[in-house]
């Protein structure tokens, strides 16, 4: 009997039912996509930086793990001091600029020093820099943007000529000459990062200690552990943003279910009076309301999982180089949060239904 009552009530108010299901679906999708986008970008960035092959990354004081937030306040002459340190094999200064149109970082590099640290690029097409306006792109970016050698690409309001397509995994997807990027960004003789290659990787900690004595305020990070550091929990601002989005999603689901079930109880006051006069207990009415909320939540969760994959597909179509990780763990967490929000939103309407006086309910118009 409960199943029949629930199905009829859901069918009787299709618009309200659809809105409730959509709200739960959006809640699940918001949680899954926000977490998937955050973790995907962090992991992809970390893997590419580790792929450079350096042992140590030196950044300015108080700089973020996320390179897009780094400026270029370090004089490039710092390289000379680093090269003179015992155990240092090579130093590569890199200037980093964020390319908002493609949601990518651009590396300004010196080919000789960058090759000494990274082992050099593997070219799929074309070759190295020859002119100040030359551009290298990795194979992933080239495939996503359908780029060919010889094309002109506009970056930072400047035209670059694509001279080579390289194997991905060397930090960025876009590389231009360091001097050119310095001029375009107004950062002459400056660098955002110094990648340091040690003569013996086993001596990385000793080299870092020596660097820290000379540059006590600068950020030094061993690249072997960079991937483990790149998590939202290690970035307080980003972690707070993710948590805020999750809370917002849960609140949306709670409020929509609450309003839906509350208005349902008000509209069905007379029916509740009839059920009570026929002997329906308070427990039965609570079960009826919570079961309906649970059904709406279940349908919404299923729709939300499907919408998450659809949203990822649409975002990847617009921004092919994005990495959005959808994991079973976060699908389960998002589903659990949505279910809790739906049931929590139905608690007060269920209590309201159970406590109605049957005589007053029967007289309700």
C-alpha positions as CSV (number, residue, x, y, z in Angstrom):
1,X,0.0,0.0,0.0
2,X,2.8,2.4,0.8
3,X,4.4,1.8,-2.6
4,X,1.1,2.6,-4.3
5,X,0.6,5.8,-2.3
6,X,4.1,7.0,-3.0
7,X,4.0,6.3,-6.7
8,X,0.6,8.0,-7.1
9,X,1.8,11.1,-5.2
10,X,5.0,11.3,-7.3
11,X,2.9,11.0,-10.5
12,X,0.3,13.5,-9.3
13,X,2.9,16.3,-9.1
14,X,5.2,15.7,-12.0
15,X,6.8,19.2,-12.1
16,X,7.6,19.2,-8.4
17,X,8.9,15.6,-8.7
18,X,11.1,16.6,-11.6
19,X,12.5,19.6,-9.8
20,X,13.4,17.4,-6.7
21,X,15.1,14.8,-8.9
22,X,17.0,17.4,-10.8
23,X,18.2,19.1,-7.6
24,X,19.5,15.8,-6.2
25,X,21.2,15.1,-9.6
26,X,22.8,18.5,-9.6
27,X,24.0,18.0,-6.0
28,X,25.7,14.7,-7.0
29,X,27.2,16.2,-10.2
30,X,28.5,19.2,-8.5
31,X,30.4,17.2,-5.9
32,X,31.7,14.7,-8.4
33,X,32.9,17.2,-11.0
34,X,34.4,19.7,-8.5
35,X,36.4,16.9,-6.8
36,X,37.2,15.2,-10.1
37,X,38.4,18.4,-11.7
38,X,40.5,19.4,-8.7
39,X,42.2,16.1,-8.2
40,X,42.6,15.5,-12.0
41,X,44.4,18.9,-12.6
42,X,46.6,18.4,-9.5
43,X,47.7,14.9,-10.4
44,X,48.2,15.7,-14.1
45,X,50.3,18.8,-13.2
46,X,52.4,16.8,-10.6
47,X,53.1,14.0,-13.0
48,X,54.2,16.3,-15.7
49,X,56.5,18.2,-13.4
50,X,58.0,15.0,-12.1
51,X,58.5,14.0,-15.7
52,X,61.0,16.9,-16.2
53,X,63.6,14.7,-14.6
54,X,65.0,17.3,-12.2
55,X,65.7,16.4,-8.6
56,X,64.9,19.7,-6.9
57,X,62.5,22.6,-7.7
58,X,63.3,26.0,-6.3
59,X,60.5,28.6,-6.0
60,X,60.3,32.1,-4.5
61,X,59.4,32.6,-0.8
62,X,55.8,31.7,0.2
63,X,55.1,30.4,-3.3
64,X,52.3,27.9,-4.0
65,X,52.6,24.3,-5.1
66,X,50.3,25.4,-8.0
67,X,52.6,27.0,-10.5
68,X,49.9,29.1,-12.0
69,X,49.8,31.1,-8.8
70,X,53.6,31.8,-9.0
71,X,55.0,35.0,-10.2
72,X,58.5,35.7,-11.4
73,X,60.3,37.6,-8.6
74,X,63.6,35.6,-8.7
75,X,66.6,37.1,-10.4
76,X,67.9,34.7,-13.1
77,X,71.4,35.3,-11.8
78,X,70.6,33.0,-8.9
79,X,71.4,30.2,-11.4
80,X,75.1,31.1,-11.1
81,X,75.1,30.5,-7.4
82,X,73.2,27.2,-7.7
83,X,75.6,25.9,-10.4
84,X,78.6,26.5,-8.1
85,X,77.2,24.4,-5.3
86,X,78.7,21.0,-4.7
87,X,76.6,18.1,-6.1
88,X,74.7,20.3,-8.7
89,X,74.9,19.0,-12.2
90,X,72.6,21.4,-14.1
91,X,70.2,24.2,-13.4
92,X,67.3,25.2,-15.7
93,X,65.5,28.6,-15.1
94,X,61.9,28.6,-16.2
95,X,59.4,31.4,-16.5
96,X,55.8,30.4,-16.0
97,X,52.8,32.3,-17.4
98,X,49.1,31.2,-17.3
99,X,47.4,31.1,-20.7
100,X,43.7,31.6,-19.7
101,X,42.4,31.0,-23.2
102,X,43.6,27.4,-23.2
103,X,43.7,26.9,-19.4
104,X,47.3,26.0,-19.7
105,X,50.7,27.1,-18.4
106,X,53.3,28.4,-20.8
107,X,57.0,27.6,-20.0
108,X,59.7,30.0,-21.0
109,X,62.8,27.9,-21.3
110,X,66.4,28.0,-22.4
111,X,66.7,24.9,-24.6
112,X,70.3,24.1,-23.6
113,X,69.8,24.2,-19.8
114,X,66.3,22.6,-20.0
115,X,67.7,19.8,-22.0
116,X,70.6,19.3,-19.5
117,X,68.1,18.9,-16.7
118,X,65.3,17.0,-18.5
119,X,67.3,14.9,-20.9
120,X,65.9,16.8,-23.9
121,X,62.6,16.6,-25.8
122,X,61.5,13.7,-27.9
123,X,60.2,15.2,-31.1
124,X,57.3,13.7,-33.0
125,X,57.4,16.4,-35.6
126,X,59.6,19.4,-36.4
127,X,62.5,20.5,-34.3
128,X,63.9,22.9,-31.7
129,X,63.7,26.7,-31.4
130,X,65.3,28.7,-34.1
131,X,63.7,32.1,-33.8
132,X,62.4,34.2,-30.8
133,X,58.7,33.6,-31.8
134,X,59.0,29.8,-32.1
135,X,56.7,27.6,-30.1
136,X,56.8,23.9,-29.1
137,X,53.6,22.0,-28.1
138,X,53.3,18.6,-26.7
139,X,51.6,15.8,-28.6
140,X,48.5,15.7,-26.3
141,X,47.8,19.4,-26.8
142,X,48.5,19.2,-30.6
143,X,46.0,16.4,-31.0
144,X,43.4,18.1,-28.9
145,X,43.7,21.4,-30.7
146,X,44.5,19.9,-34.1
147,X,47.8,21.7,-34.4
148,X,50.4,21.1,-37.1
149,X,54.0,22.2,-37.5
150,X,54.2,25.5,-39.3
151,X,50.9,26.9,-38.0
152,X,50.7,30.3,-36.2
153,X,49.2,30.3,-32.8
154,X,48.3,33.4,-30.8
155,X,49.3,33.3,-27.2
156,X,49.5,36.2,-24.7
157,X,48.5,38.6,-27.6
158,X,51.5,37.5,-29.6
159,X,51.8,35.3,-32.7
160,X,54.0,32.3,-32.4
161,X,55.0,29.8,-35.1
162,X,54.7,26.1,-34.1
163,X,58.1,24.6,-35.0
164,X,57.8,21.3,-33.1
165,X,55.5,18.7,-31.5
166,X,57.1,16.9,-28.6
167,X,56.4,14.0,-26.3
168,X,54.1,15.0,-23.4
169,X,55.3,14.9,-19.8
170,X,57.9,17.7,-19.5
171,X,56.1,20.0,-17.2
172,X,54.0,22.2,-19.6
173,X,52.3,21.6,-22.9
174,X,53.5,24.9,-24.4
175,X,57.1,26.0,-24.6
176,X,58.5,29.3,-25.9
177,X,62.0,30.9,-25.6
178,X,62.7,32.3,-22.1
179,X,63.8,35.7,-23.4
180,X,60.6,36.1,-25.5
181,X,58.3,35.3,-22.5
182,X,60.3,37.6,-20.3
183,X,59.7,40.5,-22.7
184,X,56.0,39.7,-23.1
185,X,55.4,39.5,-19.4
186,X,57.7,42.4,-18.4
187,X,59.9,40.0,-16.4
188,X,63.3,40.7,-17.9
189,X,66.1,38.7,-16.2
190,X,63.6,37.0,-14.0
191,X,62.4,33.4,-13.5
192,X,59.6,31.6,-11.7
193,X,61.3,28.3,-11.0
194,X,64.8,26.8,-11.0
195,X,64.9,23.1,-11.8
196,X,68.0,21.5,-10.4
197,X,69.6,18.3,-11.5
198,X,72.0,16.6,-9.0
199,X,75.1,14.7,-10.0
200,X,73.9,11.9,-7.8
201,X,70.2,11.6,-7.0
202,X,71.1,10.0,-3.7
203,X,72.6,13.3,-2.6
204,X,69.4,15.3,-3.2
205,X,68.8,15.9,0.5
206,X,72.4,17.2,1.0
207,X,72.2,19.5,-2.0
208,X,68.8,20.8,-0.7
209,X,70.4,21.5,2.7
210,X,73.2,23.5,1.1
211,X,70.7,25.4,-1.1
212,X,68.6,26.2,2.0
213,X,71.6,27.7,3.8
214,X,72.2,30.1,0.9
215,X,68.5,30.8,0.2
216,X,66.8,30.3,3.6
217,X,63.5,31.9,2.6
218,X,63.0,30.2,-0.8
219,X,60.8,27.1,-1.3
220,X,62.7,23.9,-2.1
221,X,60.8,20.8,-3.1
222,X,62.1,17.4,-4.0
223,X,60.4,16.3,-7.2
224,X,60.3,12.6,-6.3
225,X,57.7,13.4,-3.6
226,X,55.9,16.2,-5.6
227,X,53.0,14.0,-6.6
228,X,52.2,13.1,-3.0
229,X,52.3,16.8,-2.1
230,X,49.8,17.8,-4.8
231,X,46.6,17.1,-3.0
232,X,43.8,19.5,-2.1
233,X,44.5,18.8,1.6
234,X,48.0,20.2,1.3
235,X,46.6,23.4,-0.3
236,X,44.5,25.0,2.4
237,X,42.8,27.5,0.1
238,X,41.9,24.9,-2.5
239,X,40.7,22.5,0.2
240,X,38.4,25.1,1.7
241,X,37.0,25.8,-1.8
242,X,36.2,22.1,-2.4
243,X,34.6,21.8,1.0
244,X,32.5,24.9,0.4
245,X,31.3,23.5,-2.9
246,X,30.4,20.2,-1.3
247,X,28.5,21.9,1.6
248,X,26.7,24.1,-1.0
249,X,25.6,21.0,-3.0
250,X,24.3,19.3,0.2
251,X,22.4,22.4,1.2
252,X,20.7,22.6,-2.2
253,X,19.6,19.0,-2.0
254,X,18.3,19.5,1.6
255,X,16.3,22.6,0.9
256,X,14.7,21.3,-2.3
257,X,13.6,18.0,-0.6
258,X,12.4,19.9,2.4
259,X,10.3,22.3,0.4
260,X,9.0,19.5,-1.8
261,X,7.9,17.3,1.2
262,X,6.7,20.2,3.2
263,X,4.3,21.4,0.5
264,X,3.3,17.8,-0.1
265,X,2.2,17.5,3.6
266,X,0.2,20.8,3.4
267,X,-1.5,19.7,0.2
268,X,-2.3,16.2,1.6
269,X,-3.6,17.3,5.0
270,X,-7.0,16.0,4.3
271,X,-5.7,12.7,3.1
272,X,-3.5,12.3,6.2
273,X,-6.7,12.8,8.3
274,X,-8.4,10.0,6.3
275,X,-5.4,7.7,6.9
276,X,-5.4,8.5,10.6
277,X,-9.1,7.9,10.9
278,X,-8.5,4.5,9.3
279,X,-6.0,3.6,11.9
280,X,-2.7,4.7,10.4
281,X,-0.1,5.2,13.1
282,X,2.4,8.0,13.5
283,X,5.2,5.6,12.5
284,X,3.3,4.6,9.3
285,X,3.1,8.2,8.3
286,X,6.7,8.9,9.0
287,X,7.7,5.9,7.0
288,X,5.5,7.0,4.1
289,X,7.1,10.5,3.9
290,X,10.7,9.2,4.4
291,X,10.1,6.5,1.8
292,X,8.9,9.0,-0.7
293,X,11.9,11.2,-0.1
294,X,14.2,8.2,-0.3
295,X,12.7,7.3,-3.7
296,X,13.2,10.8,-5.0
297,X,16.7,10.7,-3.7
298,X,17.5,7.4,-5.3
299,X,16.2,8.5,-8.7
300,X,18.1,11.8,-8.3
301,X,21.3,10.0,-7.4
302,X,21.1,7.7,-10.5
303,X,20.4,10.7,-12.7
304,X,23.3,12.6,-11.0
305,X,25.8,9.8,-11.8
306,X,24.7,9.9,-15.4
307,X,24.8,13.7,-15.5
308,X,28.4,13.6,-14.0
309,X,29.7,11.6,-16.9
310,X,27.7,13.8,-19.4
311,X,29.1,17.0,-17.8
312,X,32.7,15.6,-18.0
313,X,32.2,14.7,-21.7
314,X,30.9,18.2,-22.4
315,X,33.8,19.9,-20.5
316,X,36.4,17.7,-22.2
317,X,34.9,18.6,-25.6
318,X,35.2,22.3,-24.8
319,X,38.7,21.9,-23.1
320,X,40.3,18.7,-24.4
321,X,43.4,19.1,-22.2
322,X,41.5,19.1,-18.9
323,X,41.8,16.0,-16.7
324,X,38.6,15.2,-14.7
325,X,38.9,12.1,-12.6
326,X,35.6,10.4,-11.7
327,X,36.3,7.7,-9.1
328,X,34.0,5.1,-7.6
329,X,34.9,6.3,-4.1
330,X,33.7,9.9,-4.8
331,X,30.6,8.6,-6.6
332,X,29.8,6.7,-3.5
333,X,30.5,9.6,-1.2
334,X,28.4,12.0,-3.3
335,X,25.6,9.5,-3.4
336,X,25.7,9.1,0.4
337,X,25.7,12.9,0.9
338,X,22.7,13.2,-1.4
339,X,20.8,10.5,0.4
340,X,21.5,12.0,3.8
341,X,20.4,15.5,2.5
342,X,17.2,14.0,1.1
343,X,16.3,12.2,4.3
344,X,17.3,15.1,6.5
345,X,15.1,17.4,4.4
346,X,12.1,15.1,4.9
347,X,12.4,14.7,8.7
348,X,10.4,17.8,9.7
349,X,7.7,17.2,7.1
350,X,7.4,13.6,8.4
351,X,7.1,14.8,12.0
352,X,4.5,17.4,10.9
353,X,2.5,14.7,9.2
354,X,2.7,12.3,12.2
355,X,1.6,15.0,14.7
356,X,-1.5,16.2,12.8
357,X,-4.8,15.9,14.6
358,X,-7.1,13.6,12.5
359,X,-10.3,15.7,13.3
360,X,-8.6,19.0,12.2
361,X,-7.0,17.2,9.2
362,X,-10.4,15.9,8.0
363,X,-11.9,19.4,8.3
364,X,-9.0,21.0,6.4
365,X,-9.9,22.5,3.0
